[in-house]
Amino acid sequence: MTFIRSGLAALTAMSIGCSAAFAAPITIKFAHVVAASGHPKGEAVAYFKQLVDERLAGKVALEVYPSGSLYGDDKVLEAMQLGDVQMAAPSLAKFERFTKAFQIFDLPFLFRDTAHAEAFQASDAGRSILSEMEKAGFVGLDYWSLGMKQLSANRPLVSPDDAKGLKFRVQPADIIEAQMKALGANPQVLAYAEAYNALQSGVVDGAENPWANIWSAKFYEVQDGITETNHGAMGYVLVTSSEFWDGLPDDIRAELRAIIDEVTLRERDLAASMNAGARDKIAAAGSTIRELTPDQRQAWVTAMKPVWDAFEDEIGADLIAAASAASPE
Ligand code: LMR
């Protein structure tokens, strides 16, 4: 009897051991809308997967869905709340339905360059904005960078008057819509995946994008040229749901956190190098890049900056002042 009982106990212990050893890995579905390679976000997510495969093999399986193949940015946050996708990195402009906290990043001519935006993101004010999403059930894991936005259209854009009456594809953000209206242009909210066809077929005339997007989505092919306005800093939030993040075993959450810190540094380097590279490749492909003289650029500032007044109360004058004053160390 004793022998049978201890035999049973040993079998039970073995099966518990086996089920732990063979427990299914935790799946992280990561959905994004850009190309899997040739774009800083696409390549950063691929690096994220590489590190997860190396360091959390058998424990976490990261599945990457690029180019909007699982969800576009219009659906991905709702899908995350439902647990159908676990991570994404939509642009800051895409969070407005859930929080107005990131609106500051859409103000035209606030950030001089990506380093300026990154300095603000690293400040106390920038970090506290990131935690605003908790109210909507999201965890902002970090900011990722993209680059400065440029304007393009199917005709030359040199002075703000050139944009009058044109239709511009925009992301779903009140400030960006107001910025286009301030130019006398018509903003049209369209998903990223629809932008190329809309530009090609003339559904819209123009768009605003950083170099990496203009290159990787080939927008330059269907535009007259690109005007180097550098009128806004575009970046992302690496986001997950609170339910998923808080439900992870502590050791796995800690390892993922360490991996994300490493990937974030890589992503920012990729954003800097790939944007510069994309500008060169667009020029080499024969597309016209219009550089503005200081006076010409000032005319765009004068035309767009009045939108600050309309949103100052909503965003907060103190926050705008903190962002303006942020400076890289
Ligand atoms: C856009 O919709 O223009 C961007 O948010 C796409 C992206 O992820 O860079």
Boltz pocket constraint, residues with backbone or C-beta under 6 A from the ligand:
constraints:
  - pocket:
      binder: B
      contacts: [[A, 33], [A, 34], [A, 89], [A, 90], [A, 91], [A, 146], [A, 171], [A, 190], [A, 191], [A, 192], [A, 208], [A, 213]]
      max_distance: 6.0
